[in-house]
Structure formats: C-alpha cells, structure tokens
Amino acid sequence: MPRTDDARIIRGQLVRSATSVAANYRSACRAQTSKAFVAKISIALEEADETLLWLKLSVKVKLAKAEDVQPLAQEADEIVRILVASRKTMRARLEKAGAQQ
C-alpha cells in the first residue's frame, strides 16, 4: 500500500483485525467452558470477517492491487469458513447436551 493517510488508516485496521483473529482463537482454545469457547470463537469470526472487509476495501479504493490481495482474501475467507464450522459444531454439541439433561 502507498504511504498515504488513507492507506495508513486501512493498514492499521487490517493489522488490528488480523491479529485479533489469532488472539481470540488462542483464547477460545483455552476456554474453560464450551459456552466460553463459542463466545471467543464468535469474536475471532467477526475479526476474520472484518479482515476480509479491509482487504476488499483496500482493492476497491485502489490502495492495493487485486492480484496482491487475492491470496490473502482467499485465506481470510477460508478462516471465516473454518470458524463458522467450529462454532456450529460446538453449538450443536451444547444443544445436544442440553437436550439430554
């Protein structure tokens, strides 16, 4: 990205959201309860989706080239899909456990 004020803002947002995915995923993996896992994985999911937004926006406003961003956007999308599946699985387990009680 160029060294402009607009690019600096988007770059900062991108770095914050991307690093938050990792921090919240780590926190989810260390969750004390299944409910806490779902809560933390949901935050990681939101941050991954936000990361994808900043990547796409950087291309739309011509701060980055689509061919440079595409592999990163693809990986961010895959992370979003993994986190959605993880949350869905844990929610189903929680529902099943609740139904058995």
BELGI-V352694 format. One record per residue. N is the residue number from 1. PHI is phi in whole degrees, 0 to 359 (* if undefined). OMEGA is omega in degrees with one decimal (999 if undefined). D_LAST is the distance of its C-alpha to the last C-alpha in whole Angstrom. Layout:
n:N phi:PHI omega:OMEGA d_last:D_LAST
n:N phi:PHI omega:OMEGA d_last:D_LAST
This chain:
n:1 phi:* omega:178.9 d_last:54
n:2 phi:291 omega:-179.5 d_last:58
n:3 phi:267 omega:178.3 d_last:58
n:4 phi:245 omega:178.8 d_last:58
n:5 phi:298 omega:179.2 d_last:56
n:6 phi:299 omega:-179.4 d_last:54
n:7 phi:293 omega:179.1 d_last:53
n:8 phi:299 omega:179.9 d_last:52
n:9 phi:296 omega:-179.1 d_last:50
n:10 phi:294 omega:178.5 d_last:48
n:11 phi:299 omega:179.1 d_last:48
n:12 phi:296 omega:178.0 d_last:47
n:13 phi:298 omega:179.9 d_last:44
n:14 phi:297 omega:179.5 d_last:43
n:15 phi:296 omega:-179.3 d_last:43
n:16 phi:296 omega:-178.1 d_last:41
n:17 phi:291 omega:-179.1 d_last:38
n:18 phi:294 omega:-180.0 d_last:39
n:19 phi:287 omega:177.1 d_last:39
n:20 phi:293 omega:176.4 d_last:36
n:21 phi:303 omega:-177.8 d_last:34
n:22 phi:297 omega:-178.2 d_last:34
n:23 phi:296 omega:-178.9 d_last:33
n:24 phi:285 omega:174.6 d_last:30
n:25 phi:294 omega:177.9 d_last:29
n:26 phi:301 omega:178.7 d_last:30
n:27 phi:297 omega:178.5 d_last:28
n:28 phi:298 omega:-179.7 d_last:25
n:29 phi:295 omega:-179.9 d_last:25
n:30 phi:255 omega:-177.3 d_last:25
n:31 phi:299 omega:-178.7 d_last:22
n:32 phi:281 omega:-178.7 d_last:20
n:33 phi:225 omega:177.3 d_last:17
n:34 phi:295 omega:178.3 d_last:16
n:35 phi:296 omega:177.6 d_last:16
n:36 phi:295 omega:176.8 d_last:20
n:37 phi:300 omega:-179.5 d_last:20
n:38 phi:299 omega:-179.7 d_last:20
n:39 phi:297 omega:-178.2 d_last:22
n:40 phi:289 omega:179.7 d_last:25
n:41 phi:292 omega:176.8 d_last:25
n:42 phi:293 omega:176.9 d_last:25
n:43 phi:294 omega:177.9 d_last:28
n:44 phi:300 omega:178.1 d_last:30
n:45 phi:298 omega:178.2 d_last:29
n:46 phi:300 omega:-179.5 d_last:31
n:47 phi:292 omega:177.0 d_last:34
n:48 phi:295 omega:178.1 d_last:34
n:49 phi:294 omega:176.8 d_last:35
n:50 phi:295 omega:177.1 d_last:37
n:51 phi:302 omega:178.0 d_last:39
n:52 phi:299 omega:177.3 d_last:40
n:53 phi:301 omega:-178.1 d_last:41
n:54 phi:295 omega:176.9 d_last:44
n:55 phi:297 omega:-179.2 d_last:45
n:56 phi:294 omega:179.4 d_last:45
n:57 phi:295 omega:179.9 d_last:47
n:58 phi:299 omega:176.5 d_last:49
n:59 phi:284 omega:-176.8 d_last:51
n:60 phi:301 omega:-179.4 d_last:51
n:61 phi:266 omega:173.6 d_last:53
n:62 phi:63 omega:174.7 d_last:55
n:63 phi:265 omega:179.0 d_last:54
n:64 phi:215 omega:179.3 d_last:53
n:65 phi:273 omega:-178.7 d_last:54
n:66 phi:304 omega:-178.3 d_last:51
n:67 phi:291 omega:176.5 d_last:52
n:68 phi:280 omega:-176.0 d_last:51
n:69 phi:277 omega:-173.1 d_last:48
n:70 phi:307 omega:179.7 d_last:47
n:71 phi:295 omega:178.1 d_last:46
n:72 phi:291 omega:178.1 d_last:44
n:73 phi:295 omega:178.0 d_last:42
n:74 phi:297 omega:178.9 d_last:41
n:75 phi:294 omega:177.6 d_last:39
n:76 phi:298 omega:177.7 d_last:38
n:77 phi:297 omega:177.8 d_last:37
n:78 phi:296 omega:177.7 d_last:35
n:79 phi:296 omega:176.7 d_last:33
n:80 phi:303 omega:-179.1 d_last:32
n:81 phi:297 omega:178.7 d_last:31
n:82 phi:296 omega:-178.9 d_last:29
n:83 phi:293 omega:176.0 d_last:27
n:84 phi:299 omega:-179.8 d_last:26
n:85 phi:296 omega:179.1 d_last:25
n:86 phi:297 omega:179.2 d_last:23
n:87 phi:296 omega:179.6 d_last:21
n:88 phi:298 omega:179.2 d_last:20
n:89 phi:298 omega:-178.5 d_last:19
n:90 phi:293 omega:177.2 d_last:17
n:91 phi:298 omega:178.5 d_last:16
n:92 phi:297 omega:177.4 d_last:15
n:93 phi:297 omega:178.9 d_last:13
n:94 phi:296 omega:178.4 d_last:11
n:95 phi:297 omega:179.2 d_last:10
n:96 phi:296 omega:179.1 d_last:9
n:97 phi:295 omega:178.5 d_last:7
n:98 phi:293 omega:179.7 d_last:5
n:99 phi:289 omega:-178.1 d_last:6
n:100 phi:279 omega:-177.3 d_last:4
n:101 phi:274 omega:999 d_last:0
